[in-house]
Amino acid sequence: MQTISQLLPQEERLAVSNEQQSLKIGLPKERTFQEKRICLTPDEVAVLVTNGHQILVEAGAGEEAHFPDADYSEAGAEIVYDTEAVFACPMVLKVEPPTTEELAYFNPQTVLLSALQLNTQDIAYFEMLTQKQITALAFEYIKDEAENYPIQQSVDELTGIAAVLTASELITEENRLLFGNITGVPPIEVVLLGANNITEAAAKAALGLGANVKIFASSLTDLRELRTHLPSSVYTATLQPQLLRESLKCCNVLIGAMTGTHRSPIIVAEDMVQQMPRGAVIVDTSIGNGGCVETSGLTTLEQLTFTKYEVVHCGVPNLSSRYARTASTSLSNILLPYLLKIGEEGGVENFLQIDKGFRNGLYSYHGILTHSTVSEWFGLPCKPLHLLFL
């Protein structure tokens, strides 16, 4: 069986060393619409610099998350005004996947850590990775020692809480209602769609504010698992249309978090929305995959809502970016241990050999496609990881 070193031409093989390696990491400014996060905060940059690593931060990269250039400079980072110089680093960290224009700045054999967001990609992206022989890992595929997806779980948790806090603001603006439980006043009624990390976080946040919570999901197994993390007072049910319809007639807040293979299934039909109370709020966190409410539509952080049938709709695809500083801190906390270990083990090549969970995030290895999900999505050939790492 051939290993990756046998598959690559001699001149493209990377030397393997067990000695600690000094990393040179580029943190470019995010230019994707509404993206305000950054992968590393000044605190984590300071730790990396103390451990002998070099960090290049593009000027203004942390401003949207309220991390000024001065904080990064004081932490030991080099503030760079040349975008190409940041992307030319041997390792690049981004929140959003790079555009093909940004990939053009990459040097061959660069290591990329970012989200992949498969449903937004096209074949040209992967062709560019192959051309540049990029080693790329997706945040959403990286596992920890407990076989969990730490970065994706963090994003989901923040999204669920953000959905409740956003709904709280909107229900107050529209109906002058307090999202809470005041003695003698009926509590807010919240309906959640889906049984996953988002709805778990949303349920805990809503319960903490005193709301009544109902959760509908397609999988009884997932509902049972979710119930083990929530109080027994939470109502759960499978997706029975008539039961859901009756619940929506008296709910103040609907939060959708349904997932699907290619797009989110439509769970709430237009006529169901028409029967919801005047001033009710819908926050569809699955809008990035098409949404699970028929009347949902894309909104922005600047234009948060639109109203249809006297129901307020919020459809921001990246709701966690509304709390960019918190989201950045959470992401940075997760990435720091990985980066320190990469340096300690002598570089990404060595670390991929020894850390199975980190390796699970790999979808391009020196330009060779390695992830079966990506391969099936685009019909591209791939080399499975077990053939590349013995």
C-alpha positions, 0 to 999 in steps of 0.5 A: 500500500502506498503512503502519501510520500510515495504518491508525491513526486520526490521534490514535493515531499516535505521533510519530517522532523520531530524537533519543534517547528516555528510556525509562521501564521497569516491572519487575513482580514475577512472580506466575506459579507457580514463576516466579523470574526477572526480566528485568533484573539490577541491573548492567543497570539501572545501565547503563540509568540511566546512559544516562538511562533510568528504571527502576521495580522492584516491591518484591521483584521480584528476591528469588527470583533473589537480587537484593534491592531494595537492589541495584536501589536502589543501581543507580538504580532506583526501588523501587515498592510499588504494583503498578499504578504499575509496570504503568502505565509506557510499557514493561513487561518481564516474564518470563512473559506478563501475566495478564488481571488484570495487563493491566487495569493497563496504560495504552493504547499500552503496549509489552510485552516478555515471553514469549508461551507461545502454548500457554497463552494464550486469545483473551481475552488478545489481545482485551485487547491489542486493547482496550488497543492494546498493542504486544507482542513475544514473547521467543521470536520475536525474532531477532538479526543471524544469524537466530538466536533469542537469548532462546529459545536461552539458555532452551534451553541453560539447560534442557538443562544444568539437566536434566542437573544435576537428573538428577545430583542425583536419580540420586545420591539414588536409587541413590547413583551418581555422575554421572561417569566414574570409572576402573574404574567403568561410566559413566552411560548417558544417552538424549536425545530430540530434536535441538535446542538443549536436547539439544545443551546436555544432551549437552555437559553429560553428556559433560563429566561423563563419561557415555555419550550416545545421541541419538534424533530423528525428523529425520535432517537435524537429527541431522546438524546436531547431530553437527557440534557434538558429539564423534564418540563420541556415538551418534545414531539416528532414532526406531526403536521397537525400538532405542530400547526396547533403549537404555532397558533399560540407561539411567540417565537419560532426558531428553526434549526433543521438540517438536510443532506443538500438543503434544509427540509421545509417543515413550516408551510406558508399557511402555518405562518399565516395562522401564527399570532400577530407580531410573532417572531421567526428566527430561521438559523437554517437559512444558509441551507435554504431555510426550514420555514417556507416564508423565510428569506435572507436578511442581514445584520444591518437589515435584520428582519422583514415582515410577512403575514404580520410575522417578523422574519429573521434570516441571517445566515451567520447569526453568530457573527452578530456577537463577533467578539464572543465567537472569535474568543471561542474559536481562538480558544479551540485553535490555540492548543492545536497550533501549539501541538503542531509546533511541538510535533515539528509541523502539520505533517507530523501532527496529521500522522499522530492526531486522528481527530485533527486529520479528520478535518483534512479535505485536501492534502498537497492538492489531493482531495481526501474527503469522501463527502466533498468527492460525492458532492462534486463527483471528484476523485479522492484518495481516502485518508486511510490510504494516505496515513498508515 
